[in-house]
Structure formats: structure tokens, C-alpha cells
């Protein structure tokens, strides 16, 4: 029985996605030196399948970088839609820095290779710039961030903050330093306090998340919280399981 063209295309899309996800995990854990053969084994497919979708290592690396940026765009849009402007901008920056620190090899590749950006990566970064501009514009209109801050400043801060998180031996302290750096972007009133109320709420307690260093809300009853939310709780659980 002949193959159905639509089914073949669906299989090809699934195989490409499987390879791309396997490459992202492999590059995250082992660096960009991981071979295409190793990616194929991790994806559970033959080497021919990898080469069919990604004819060279460079093409695969670019696709992984573009996928990383696309995830950042989706996160930025979610923050913009679900949070107040100040919370949205600074929440996204913290998330982007944390994710980029986990995938520090991606940032290293972008910084080291002067041939970037390429066509696929350029399209992804253009969408990222638009999403970041939206967050920054909304935060400025709300008075949550200094007027002189630009989108390219924030992009550089994401890369620098990720490098800080990766280099510091203490996760909680590195997260606190990143937050101190981001606080320098906030609008400050004449009495020295932050203009946006979300910042004042966050600075109301000295207890911090054991995973990311974020300040924790005070609970009137029950056990004190160790983590700021489900994401950090699950991340800590995965780290304990892998250790």
C-alpha cells in the first residue's frame, strides 16, 4: 500500500522535532562539541534522519539557537499577557537569564561566532526584539523602569546575567546578585523607594527562594516556604534526583 503524502509530512515534522529537542538537551548538557551521531543516538533515530533535516552541524546549531530564542519570545508574550507591566518585564528578565544560564553554551556560541546572525536565527531574533520592546514600552508607561533604558541594554543584561549565574558557585547568591543588577533599572522616587508597587512588595521580606534567590512572601500560617513557586520546586527536585 503506497504511503500517504500527508502522513509522510507529519512523520517528517515529528522526526525533525525529535532531533531538535534531542540536540537541545545534548548541547545543554555536553556543549556544542556533541557530534551529530551522538544527537542521533539520543533522539533514537538513524544518522540519515538527522542529516536529512540538518545537513551540517552548523545548520543544527543555528536551529537550536533559533528554538531557544523562540522559547524566550513565547515566555515574553506570556508575561506581557498575564502580569502587571513592571512584574512582566522583570519577571521575564529573570526567567530569560535563568534559562540562558542553563544553556550557557548557546550564549557562548552566539558571542564567539562572528558569522551570526544567519537567516533562520535572524528571523527568531527579530521576533524576540519585538517582544522585548513590548515589555519595555509597557513598563515605561507604567513608570516601572528608567526612561533611558533601551531594549538592547536588556538583551545585553540577559547575556551578562546568565554569565554571572553560571560563574558563581552559589546559586542563591548569584540569583540575588542578578536581582540587585535588575533593580538598577527600576524607577526610583525621591525618597529612594521603587516607584512600582510590585517591587516594594518583593522587598517586604528577607526570606529567599532556596533555588533562585527570589524574596518570598510571608505566610500567616503553615510552614515557611522554601521555594517561590512550582518551577523552582520542580527544578530542585530534578537536581536532587540527578545527583
Helices and strands as residue ranges (DSSP letters): H 5-30, H 36-43, H 47-53, H 57-82, H 85-102, H 104-112, H 119-141, H 151-167, H 171-183, H 197-202, H 230-242
